[in-house]
Amino acid sequence: MKLAHALLQALKDYGAGEIFGIPGDFALPFFRQIELANTLPLYTLSHEPAVGFAADAAGRYRSTIGVACVTYGAGALNMINPVATAYAEKSALVVISGAPGAAERTMGLGLHHQVKHFDSQMLIMREVTCAQCVLDDPETAADEIARVLTAARHLSRPVYIELPRDMVEADISEVPAFKKQGKNVAAAREAARQTLKMLETKKQPAMLLGVEVRRYGLEKKVAKLARTLGIPVLTTFMGRGILAETGAPTAGTYLGLAGDPATRRLVERADGLLMLGVILCDTNFGVSKRQVDMRTSVHAFDGAVHFKHHSYSDIVLEAFVDALLAGAKKLGNAEPVTAIYPKGLKAADRQLLPQDVATAVNDHFAGHDVMPIASDMGDCLFTAMDIEHTALVAPGYYATMGTGIPFGLGLQAASGKRPLVLVGDGAFQMTGWELGNCRRLGLNPIVLLFNNTAWGMLKAFQKDTGYNDLDDWHFAELANTMGGNGVRVSTPGQLAQALETAHADTSCFQLVEIMLPRDVFSKTLSRFTGAIAKKSALSAEADT
Ligand code: S1T
């Protein structure tokens, strides 16, 4: 069969639900086949960073692969940041790039979009992906596609497929079907037995969940495990939103000194901590008051289970969770600990503050269905920690801006659910314009734009700086020209009304521009920056 059709069918069989992309002459032949074959819907956007973020979000939501398709050079290299985000945050993003054909490589001329040499792009992509291939041989193409897509699913990391434009209609064999990772059941059982034995002896055990629980589609199983064990269940900052769609109660998100003290103590005072799929990084543990004691923790991550001072390698997370489920029994006697979120915003006629946005959203969710949330980096993400626990896609570790709107578009394309998007004015300046594609693509997110006319999070770190101030772009007034509705609000009453109006109008995207003071931040961000400042002061003192 034609290589293009074999590749498209394989993408679908390995879990993709759509393709995001921007064509270019090196990719035109493949885009033509995408349209003719109609195996997967194609969403074209305006700038490749958004293509990568949207595809990543779609894969995260589905716990499978997301697919981004771009042209050689200018397109693919424009997408390095989203691919790096996917790598750091363990997301199975598949990048397909058009490339020069064999004849063009022997013309003896430098080609447009080429960098140093023909393989420059592959060399750059190697650094931000876990597997790569060039489909330049019909004999090996099918197995190469299977190898790379399997790596994406097994390792939950991005992969790179380079497709020379003269190979799109080459005749190749069918791509071998996806095979789930082999399970080292005996090792998983032994690790689970030891884990449960340890937890049974503890007075204050707890469970901390990270992104791999979502990436490998294990939320239902982990929710059942949580209910059986009957111990407090929390998520990391990056893992926020995990279990939300299972209805299992969670005790909130562990944010160290940036979070609620009672929540913090559940993790830091746990004498037995079971960490599933948790990335050990600074945004998850950087502002801990008391470092997690790895001697009394079990950490299952990246295909291994680390137990006190030894590790079980080659244990896939699902096998470990299955083994825990098989042997689990109730450990705690206490009722499950459920986090409480602020509600009841008074419609007073006063300046809005970041905290009010979370309360207003919780009030709105109380009267309507909870919405999945896509968030950008900035105080909007810290504010999200006070919003009801719901499915959340956010750059909680790699922490890049520009994700919010594209994440929202990818989330809605994959889920069919209308998302709530949280974005600051600085990040909106980067990729907010992708909203202009909503009418053509049939998407209608509700966007809450935190407009403090500044790179506010940086001002929280450096208060007396002028270079972090931005102009007021009056974003709400631009919404209509982009095919949506926009409104600017400055008081709690106006915000509550704007949420109701936005919810009622499903005809197009709704942009609610929330005017906030430049130097007032959410409680969580204030505590986060305060904790960072205290830690750096302490380490500076220690050095003297
Ligand atoms: N560029 C990109 C692509 N990502 C980044 N994270 C940064 C720069 C650095 C950076 C932050 S937070 C921040 C910047 C520039 C300001 C965000 O401003 P805005 O979107 O308006 O949100 P808010 O005002 O709520 O902060 C992180 C710390 O590295």
Residues whose N, C-alpha, C, O or C-beta is under 5 A from the ligand:
A	BS01	S1T	M377 G378 D379 C380 A399 T400 M401 G424 D425 G426 A427 N452 A454 W455 G456 M457 L458
